[in-house]
Structures are given as structure tokens and as C-alpha cells.
Amino acid sequence: MLGEGILKGLGETAKNFAGSFVSKERMTTVQYPEERIAPIENTRDFPFLVYDGNDAMAGLRCVACQICEKECPPKCIYIVKSTDKKPDFVGKMQIYPARFDIDISVCMSCQICVEVCPFEAIKMDTEFELSTTDRFGGLLYDREELSKSNEHYHKIHPTEAAEVDARLAEEKAKAEAKAKAAAEAAAAKTAAAAAVPPKEAPAKEPGA
């Protein structure tokens, strides 16, 4: 029947409207900001940088590869590589972002930066109350403002964060096993070389 979908929609609206007078479950709105609805796990608003440990700058996962900056459609990410290296959370010497800015006023929350990052260093936050009277500087977030702990990531996206941690742990275990195997092979080669007796010099013939 023509208009059947419209009639069903109007019926649902009327049912919720009438039911809201007798049942709180029928309320489709809340008294914001006094009441808030917790965001669902797949909510995404703007990016943030993940760090491990307690020190944001020491544990930052980002190695300034600049892939996200190149792939960002609205070009709202600006990265400057460091000229030196410092140990990351696991002690590996890495380049790090001397500067990492995101212009939130330009960001379109497409999540492409998250998808292209090979280091699981940038993720999407659920925070949306970012309004400010400063439409330029107030919405340009720097490295310090963007950095949030892995614990925060687990809090807002627990399923995804657990999968990421498991994958990173597996990659770390493989790298450690490979390094251990290489060290053992080098030690065995050195031991084998030490076990071979040196060749004796040929004896000189009489009168030579």
C-alpha cells in the first residue's frame, strides 16, 4: 500500500510519545547535559595518538612515518620528523614526531589515518564536546593534546584494543624469537671457528 512505511513510522512515534508518560523506557531523549548516553564502542569522532606506559612522550607509538599525513583527504595532519632517535617503550631506538598537529576544525573523521597506520599509533576518540570560542588556535591540537594512554584506548574501544594488543604481542614475540635465533647462530658460528685448529706452516726443505 502506498505510504505504508510512513504510517508505520507515525505509529511508532505515537506509541513512544504516549508510552513516555507512563514508562521511562519509552523516552527516546535524555536531559542533556545533566543526563548522558554512553557512546557505543564503534563511535568515532576525532583522532588521538596512543602511547604505552606512563610517559606520553617516551611511550608514543608514532615513529613519524608520515603515511597518515600523506593519506589524509582534507590534509589536516602536520608532522615534523625528529633529527635524532630515542628509545621507545620497548627500548628500540626510533625516530619520533618532533611535531604532530591535527586541525580538528578540518578533520572529517573519516578514519583513513587509522587504517593506513602500520604501527597502531593513531586511533579514533569518542570525545565530541570540543567547542571553543577560538575557531583557529583552539581547534589545532598538538602532540601533547593528542596523546592518550593505551588504557584510554581500552576504555573506549575494548574489543578493538584487545585485538591490537594481541597482534602487537605476537609481532613482538616473533621479533624476539628471530633475534634470539640470529644471536644463537652467530654464537655457534663463532664457537665453530674457534674449535678449528690453525693450519701448520709447511716445513722448509733442507738447504732452502
Long-range contacts (C-beta under 8 A, 24 or more apart in sequence): 39-126, 39-156, 41-156, 41-157, 41-158, 41-159, 41-160, 43-126, 43-156, 44-109, 44-111, 44-124, 44-125, 44-126, 45-109, 45-124, 45-125, 45-126, 45-127, 45-128, 46-102, 46-104, 46-107, 46-109, 46-124, 46-125, 46-127, 46-130, 46-141, 47-102, 47-107, 47-113, 47-114, 47-122, 47-123, 47-124, 47-125, 47-146, 48-122, 48-123, 48-124, 48-125, 48-146, 48-147, 48-148, 48-152, 49-100, 49-121, 49-122, 49-143, 49-146, 49-147, 49-148, 50-120, 50-121, 50-122, 50-123, 50-148, 50-149, 50-150, 50-153, 51-89, 51-147, 51-148, 51-149, 51-150, 52-89, 52-149, 52-150, 53-89, 56-144, 56-147, 56-149, 57-96, 57-143, 57-147, 58-86, 58-87, 58-88, 58-89, 59-88, 59-89, 60-88, 60-96, 60-97, 60-121, 60-143, 60-147, 61-88, 61-89, 61-119, 61-120, 61-121, 62-96, 62-97, 62-100, 62-119, 62-121, 62-122, 63-88, 63-94, 63-95, 63-96, 63-119, 63-121, 64-95, 64-96, 64-97, 64-98, 64-100, 65-118, 65-119, 67-116, 67-117, 67-118, 68-112, 68-113, 68-116, 68-117, 68-122, 71-112, 71-113, 71-116, 72-112, 72-113, 73-108, 73-110, 73-112, 74-106, 74-107, 74-108, 75-106, 76-102, 76-103, 76-104, 76-106, 76-107, 77-101, 77-102, 77-113, 78-102, 78-103, 90-172, 97-143, 99-142, 99-143, 100-142, 100-143, 100-146, 101-140, 101-141, 101-142, 101-143, 102-140, 102-141, 102-146, 103-139, 103-140, 103-141, 104-130, 104-139, 104-140, 104-141, 105-135, 105-136, 105-139, 105-140, 120-164, 120-167, 120-168, 123-153, 123-157, 123-160, 124-157, 125-156, 126-156
